Amino acid sequence: MLYGASAVAMLGLSGMMLYKSKGNAKSMRPLIESCILSIDQGTTSSRVLVIDHNLKVLDVAQREHKQISAKPGWVEHDVEEIYANVAACLNEVCERNGLSS
């Protein structure tokens, strides 16, 4: 499932173990053996999706960004705002799902 017609960067985490903590390091157990974090950079927002090996979307985080209209018919974006939004979305899905690498 893809959202919109925007470019999507697929970052495969195959081979990495993602863990969910049960309070201490000895009780950590595998949560997902492999998944995909998809960064969907659209015209009006940034999204990060967590996708399992069956291509089921497990979670989504989204942040909108400013639309800068320098002249009619043109739209510009602040690259630092987009970077911060993507980082925030990544942190959000990882925290919400107890993911770490």
N, C-alpha and C positions, 0 to 999 in steps of 0.2 A: 504494500500500500504506500503510494507516494502522495505527498500533499502538494498540489499546485503544479505549475510548469517550471518552477525554479530549479536551479542547479542543485544537485544533492551530492555531498561528499560522503562516501561510505568508508568508515574507519573500522575495519574488522579487528576484533580482539581475540581471534582464534589463537589458541595456544596459551592464553593468559587465563588464570583462574580468578574469578571474582568471588569474594567472600562476604558472608553476612556474619557479623559478630554477635555472639551471645553473651558479651560482657567481658571476656578476656581472650587473650591470644590462643590459649589451649582449647577453647570451645568454638573457635572459628570453623565454619564448615563451608564447602563449596555451595554457592548459590546458583551460578550459571557457569557452565564449563566454557561456553563460547556464546558471544552475542555480537550484535552490530550496533554501534552508535552512529546514527545518521544525522548529519548537520544539513538542514534544509534552509538555505539562505534565500529568502524571498524579497520581493520589492518592499514590503511593508513590515516584515518581521523576520526574526531568526527562530528556528526550532531545532531541538535536539530530540531524537526519537531513540528509544531502546527497543531493539528488535531481536526476537529469539531465533533459533535455528530453523523454525518452521515459518519464518517471516511474519510472525504475529507481533503487532506493535504492543509492547508491554507498558510503555509510559511515554509521555510527551511533555516537554517544557517549552514555553514560547515567550518571547519578549518583542514588543513592537519597537520600531525606531523612527526617528524624525524623518520626514520627507522635506527636503530642501529644494525649493523651486527657484532656481537662478533666473530662469526665463520661461515663457510659455512653452509647454511641451517637453520640458526637461525636468528631470528629478535627479538630485544628488543625495549622497548619504555620507555620514561621518564614519570613516573606517574605524576610528577608535571606539565609537559607540557600538558599532556592530561587533567588534572584537570583545568588548565588555559584555554584550548581550549573549554571545555564544558561550563565553566562559561561565556566565551566571547560569545559563541553561544546563550546561554540562554539570556544574556543581549541584544544581537542583535535582536532576534525575539521579545522580550518584548518591546524594544524601538521602533522598526520598526512598531509594530502593536498597540502601545499605551496600552500595557497590564500591569496591576499591580494586586496584590492580596489584 
